[in-house]
Amino acid sequence: MPLPISLRSIFAANLIALLLLAVVLAVDVNAVSALLFPLIVSASENAFGIFANFVWVHMAVVLLGSVFSFCAVFATVGALMSVLPYSAFRRLSSYFRALLIAYFVALLLTSFAVPPLLKDLPNSSIRFLPPVWFLGLCQLLRGRTTEVLSQMGHIAMDATLVTATLGIAIYAVAYRRCFLQIPETADVIPSASRNRSTWLFRLADRALLPTSFQRAAYRFTIYTMLRSDRQGLVFGGFMAFGFALASQLLFSAFRGSQLHAAAVPDVLAIPLALAYCAILGMRFAFDIPAELRANWIFRFAGDPHANDCPGLAQKVILGPVLACSTILVLPAYGLLWGWKTGIVHAVVVALCSLLLVRILVRGYRKIPFTCSYPPFAQSAVVVVLLYVLGFFVFVVGVSHLEPWIIAYPITSAVTFLGLVLLTALLRRLYREENVEATNDVVFDEASAAGFELLDLRKGG
């Protein structure tokens, strides 16, 4: 604003930059598939013209689909910015974008269910899905379409033109209305003058947070997760993946309106999948710094040698997970299969969540959101594979074991207590060998050395 540049010039520059970004992203995302997919499809054809025709049709359709998606989200967010007060928009935008992420991930993971429904067009509800419109456009450009798919293709072209026009118009209105209010500071939303959740923190202080460090860091962690865009969107992405998996499990469990007996583990796996994604999402978000310049208060006031970070992280993660397992899982499965099943299933979800959290926070030496980004580790691929393996153990394995636990709860409880006692005994015996070299709280993540120098000295 202090620069001698007109608002119209700034608006035009920002709009052109956004449009260029949309085009670059569309080309970058679809460049490989625009060549490989036609190559695979037309591999049995000897004529190069068929491959070339498939390439330009596929490229045109996926680019138009990307432009439509970009403009649709752009117009929707701009409409919210134009209608809502700016302070309300900043509070709601993170949640709305998390819902958009959930929608797109669910759309991707449930795409396998769309092809069988194409034969029911135009009476099927999938006629409202934009990917079906662009499928019709692809077939229309290739000259291999039906009357229904031809209509879908024309809808795709009209929708792209309308969303592009609306996106530019709504962006102009929103930009002019909110330009003077855009803060050039961190992306953390300011809190309201009166906090309605104070009583929840007081309850947590009495029940869960015995030290002043845990009370301060717990509030900081919860507020950051709720107000910061980066952490909220990362957690929203994990939860979107969890909801998509839960939807697939629920979809596969029913044949029509009836639940078939072989799908009982799939229904039991739904809360386990949601809990697994929620725990991993929060643990992953903890490593994303909010504002490193603001961590001075923890450096100054905290005791770096009194590492209480694992307990803090465990309580932050387990709070919402255990609350949902008690409030949602217990009544839902109690009404579905009886209260015995509901209680056992809620206890299993809670215990498995506790075990997973304790594994993930073992050796944790950071206050969430206050440490610099961890360096890329060569074992990142191994960690991803472990997460996938953990999903099969935590969700698939436990859900298939749970019918036996429900049938024999006393035997299962005795077995579990025995395993707990054995684990505690082993930890006590080998505690000295597993002690960390240092237990101090860290605020600057250092990369591991590529090689170690042995401190060998000549005797004498």
Order of alpha helices (4+ residues) and beta strands (2+ residues): alpha-alpha-alpha-alpha-alpha-alpha-alpha-alpha-beta-beta-alpha-alpha-alpha-alpha-alpha-alpha-alpha-alpha
